[in-house]
Amino acid sequence: MAIVYLPYKLRHFSIESNVIDVEGKNLKELINNLEKLFPGIKSELVENEKLKPGLSAVIDGRTTRLGLIHKINENSEVHFLPAIAGG
């Protein structure tokens, strides 16, 4: 199972921990499985079948450019991070 780290904004979905073990062959499947565990979380992560604007997914230390089709390995680490703006 992949290890998912929830950002502070989403930690209310999992009262016990901000680190969740979730199965998924790609980011879309992983998010759908998160939704089964924590109803309502998908709407915080996905909009119009894409990651929400202002949100990035970092998989195994790299920001995904493939979006929801990005492959997830069994031992992947997935972080959902808010975009940082400024100059």
C-alpha positions, -999 to +999 in steps of 0.1 A: +000+000+000+011+036-006+016+059+023-005+091+019+004+122+039-026+145+044-020+183+045-031+202+076-063+214+058-074+177+053-064+163+086-099+165+100-109+136+078-086+113+097-087+121+134-062+093+143-033+102+120-023+124+091-005+094+075-027+068+058-020+035+041-041+034+008-041+011-022-042+024-057-025+016-090-026+053-100-034+086-084-071+085-094-076+050-079-058+061-048-080+091-044-111+070-050-100+046-022-094+076+001-129+086-006-142+052+005-123+056+038-131+093+043-163+104+025-160+139+012-122+140+008-123+135-030-141+169-035-112+185-016-086+170-040-103+167-074-123+191-096-134+183-132-114+150-132-082+168-124-063+178-092-079+209-079-062+242-089-038+253-062-030+217-052+000+196-061+006+158-057+041+148-048+048+112-055+081+097-043+096+131-040+086+144-074+057+166-083+034+148-108+030+162-142+007+133-152-021+142-128-045+115-119-030+089-143+004+090-125+014+054-115+016+046-078+039+018-066+031-004-037+056+014-015+051+050-029+048+080-007+021+105-017+019+141-004-009+165-013+004+200-010-011+234-015+006+255-041+028+282-028+027+316-046+046+347-042+079+362-053 
